Amino acid sequence: MTTLSAPDVPFLDRRSYDPGVGRPSYERRQFTNSHEDLSPEARDLAMAIDEYKLVHRRRFITYEEMLSVVKSLGYSK
């Protein structure tokens, strides 16, 4: 019978709330890393979505959440 030994690599707890622990040095974006090539209206939407994700600690958002961001900007059907 063999026993498992601890790996040589230290354990990295990715569930940590410390932003400096276990996360890459860059933030992955759901859509793009830059808003430079967007129209002013699209840039406003992109920045509003980024703000929503920061406030709600979300990396990716659902369509319902995106709809709430769009409505918060004053758009309606």
N, C-alpha and C positions, 0 to 999 in steps of 0.2 A: 504494500500500500504506500502510495506517495503522498506527501503533504505539500500543500501549496505554500510558497514563501512570498513574502512581501516583495513587490517589484522594486527595482533600484531607483525608479523615478518616484519622487514624493507625490503623495495624493494631492490633487488640486480640486477643491470644492467649488464647482462652477455655480452653485446656488447662492454663493456669498453676495451680500448686498453692498460690499465694499467695491466701488467702481474700479479700483486699481487691482483687484485680485481676480485672476482667471479670465480676464476679458482682453480682447485685442486692443492695441493702442489706437485703433480707428473705429469709428462707429459704422456698422453696416447699415445701408439705407435700403428701404423697400423699393424705391424707384430709381434714384440716381444720387450721385455724390455731389452734384453741382446744379445750381439753378441759373447758371450764366446764360444758357441758350434759350431760356423761356421768355415768353411774352410777359408783360407786367401782370396781367391777370393770372396767368399760370404760376408765376413766381409767388404771388400772394397766396394762392392755394397751397403751393408746396411749402411755404413757410408756416402756414396755418396747420397743415398736417404734421410737420416736424414739431411744432409747439405742442400739438395734441399728444403726440407720441412721447414727448419728454414729460409732460405733466402727468400722463397716465401710465408712465413706465412701460410703454409698449414698443416693441421693435417693429412689429407689423400690425396693421389695422384691418378690420373687416370692412365690407362694403357699407354696412350700417353705420359704422363709426365715421367712414369717409363722408357719407351723406350728412351726418350731423355736423361735420366740419364745414361742408359746403353750405348748409343752411345757416350756420353761425356767421358766415360771411355775407348773408343777405340774399343768397340766390334762392329762387323758387321756380317751380314748374308752371 
